[in-house]
Amino acid sequence: MSVPNPAPDVSVEVDGHVATVEIHRPPHNYFDVALIRAIASAYHALDEEPDVRAIVLASEGRSFCAGAQLAAPAPADDSEAEDPEPTRRTGSGHLYQEAVRLLEAETPVVAAVQGAAIGGGLGLALSADFRVAAPEARFAANFARLGFHHGFGLTVTLPALVGQQKALNLLYTGRRVKGEEALEIGLCDALAPIEELRDAAREMAAEIAGSAPLAVRSIRRTMRRGLAERVRIATDHELVEQDWLRETNDFREGVRATAERRTPDFTGS
């Protein structure tokens, strides 16, 4: 079976009942509207393939997805991957529309998280049904460390996985969570050595694909009922909060401090 690639930097391969959708923007796989649209379009195309029963979402490079890149290119320093530019108002509504499309697709998704899933990259990881992570993986909702408000529907998806209190801790502090803690608190569902990560994610997807496909889709619709709409409502509010925070001194300081690799000096203004 051959499914066309939706974009030059997103590939689709089908092996048996499992498809792999892979991002090719190494080393950090920063996203923009076009990339999220391409992933969503791949999902919806695979929904129309009756032999495809599960999807592995993977990425090429050191990071799974280190955040949004909607402006200038970010530094390529592998050791300090961060969300380089929080979502700008221009195009951000379109971005979140595409994020909702990810959740509207019908085929179960297992994300293989080999490295950083930061900011909006965390949102992308949490859009999947399951996450298999390497111990080296790093998850962070780093928005508050930038003087900004989270987006990508994390208002809905993060507390659904880790609970309200842990979600508040992650959002307020912006701290990084490595693979073992991520497994402990529910951010990921399994750990695998990085050299075995793809195989482990595929094994989980293949186990799903071994069940009756119509029943799996039916169960998934029931369990995720209303999720896309809740995320759509949440992202509308997230954009409102992002708009006014973008005009603050703290936001400008957070962006500068990140670019200069220093601790921010926030003033509450």
N, C-alpha and C positions, 0 to 999 in steps of 0.2 A: 504494500500500500504506500502511495506517495501523497503527501500533503504539502502544498506549496509553502515555502517560507514567507511569512508575512512582511518581513523587512530584512535588509542586509545584516542587521545585527541581532536578529532573532531567528533561530533555526528550529525546525520541527522534524523529528525522526520518529518513526513508528516501528516497534519491534513486537510482534505478537499483538497482545491486547493492551500494551503500555506504550504511550507516546512520551517523548522527552522534548520539552520546550526549553531551549537554552538561550541565555543572554550572552552576547559577545561584545562586551565593552570593557575588556580588561584594562588595568588591573582591578578597578573598583566598581565597574558597572553602574556608574551614576545614571540616573534615569531622567527623561524628559517626557513630555506628553506623547511624543511619537513612539517611544519605547513601550510605555504602558498600553497605548492603543494597539501596538503590534502583538503584545502578549495576550491581551483580551481577544483580539481577532483570531489568534491561533487557538485559544480555548474554544471559541464559538465554532470555528471550522471543525475542530475535533469532535465537538458535540454532534456534528452531522455524520460522523464516521461510525457506523454501527459496531465495527470491530474494536474500536478504542474504548476501553472501560476505565482507564485511569491515566493520569498525567504526572510526570515528574518535572518539576520546575527547577532548573539548574542554571549555573552561570559559570563563565570562563574567567579565571583569574583568581586573585588573592581574596577579594571580598565577594560575598553573595550580592549585596547591593548596598553601597555606602551612602545612599541618599540621593537627593534631587540635584540635577545640574540644569538649571534653566537660565543661567547667565554665563559668565566667563568660565573657562576651564579651571578645574581645581588642581591643587598640587598633586603630584603623582607619588608622593612619599607613602610607601606601602604601610609603614609602621604607624601612621597617624591618620588613617582614613576617618573622615568625618563628613557629615552632611554639609557640603561646601556652600550652599546658598539656599536658605529656606524659601519655600515656594513664593514667588512673586505674584501679585494680584493678576498681572497680565498672563492669561493662559491657565491660571490655577483652577478656575472653574471647569475648564475643559479637562484638566488632569484628573480631577476628582470624578467627573463623569465617566472617564475611562476606568478609574479605579472601581467604580460601582459595576461596570461591565464585567470586571473580573469575577465579582461575586454572583453575577447573574448567570454565568455559565453553569452547565449541568454536570460536567464530568469531575469526579474527585481529583484533587491535586495534592501531591506530596512534594514539599520543597526540600531540596538538599542544600543545607546552609554550611558552607565550608569556612567562612570568615565573617567579616563585619556585615551586620544587618542593622544599619544606623538610620535614624530619622525616618524619612519616607521609605527607606529600604526595609525597616522593621515593619512598616505598614504593608509592604509587598509580601514579606514573609508570612505575616499573619493572615493574609487573604487566602492562603492555602488551607486545606483541611488538616494537614499534618506537616510537621517539620522534623526532619532528621538532621542532626547537627554534628559537626566535629567538635571535639573538646576545645579546639582553638577558636571556634566561632565566638563572636561578640555581638550581643544584642543591646541596643541603647535607643531610648526615646530622648535624644539629647536637646530637645527644643528649648527647655527652660534655661539651659546653659548658653543658649544663643539669645536669650531675651525674647523668646518667641512662643507661639502656641502650637501644639501638635496638630497634625493633619492626617490625611489618608485614612480617615475613619477609625483611628486608634481609640477615640472616645468609646466606640462600641466593641472593637475586636480585642483590645488589650485586657480590660476587666473580665471579658467573657472567658479568657484563658487563665488568668492568674488571680482573679478576684479583685474587688474594689480597692482594698487596702494596699496590696502589692502594686497594683496599677498606679495608685496615687504616689507611692514611693518612687517608682521608676520615672513617672512624669515630673514630679517635683524636683528630684535630684539630677535627672539625666544621666545617672550612673550606668556604667557598662556591666553587663552580665555575661559571664563566660559560659561555655557549654554545660558544665556540670551543674552550676546553679540554675541555668535555664531549664534543664531537665527536672530539677528539684521543684521549681515553682510552676512548671507547666508551660513555659514558653516554647519548649520543644518536646517531642514525644519519644525520641530515642537518640542515643549517641552512637557514633561509629568513628573509628580511626579515619583520618582524612583521606588516606589512600583507598579506603573501602567505602567511602561515603556514598558515591553514586550507586554502587551495588546494593547498599543497605536501603537507600531510598527506593530503588527499583524493586527490591524484594518486598517492601511494604506495599508499593503500588500493585505488584503482581498478586499479592495476597488479596487485596481488594478486588482485583480483576477476576479472581477465581470465584467470586460470588455471582449470583444471578444479576446481570447488568440492569434489567428493568427494576428489580427490587432495590438495588443499591441507589439508583437515581430517585426512586420513589421515597426511600428512607431519607436520602439527602435533602430532598425538597421539604420534607416534613421537619427535619431537624434544623434546617437553615431558613425556614419560612420567615419572611419579613426581614431577613438580615440585610439584603441589598437596600431596602427602603430605609431601614434604620441608619445605615451608613450614609445614604444620600441626605437624610435630614441632619445627621451629625456633621457632615462635611460642609453643609450650608452654614451651620453655626461656627465651625472651625474657621471658615474663611472670614467671617465677620470679626472674630477675635484676632486673626492674623492681620487684618487690615489696620486696626488701630495700633497694635503693637509694633508694626513695621515703622511707624512714625516716631517711636520713642528713642530716647538716648540710650537706654539699656540695650535695645536691639542693635543699634549701631556699634555699641561697645562690644556686644557679644560676637558680632561678625568680625570686628577688628581683632579681638582677642584670639578668636579661632584662627584667623589668617596668620597672626603673629606667634601662634603656639604659646600663649601665656594664659594665666588665670584672669578671667574678666573681673573688672572692678565696677559692679553694678551700683547705681545710685537711686534706683526707684523712680526714675523720671523718664 
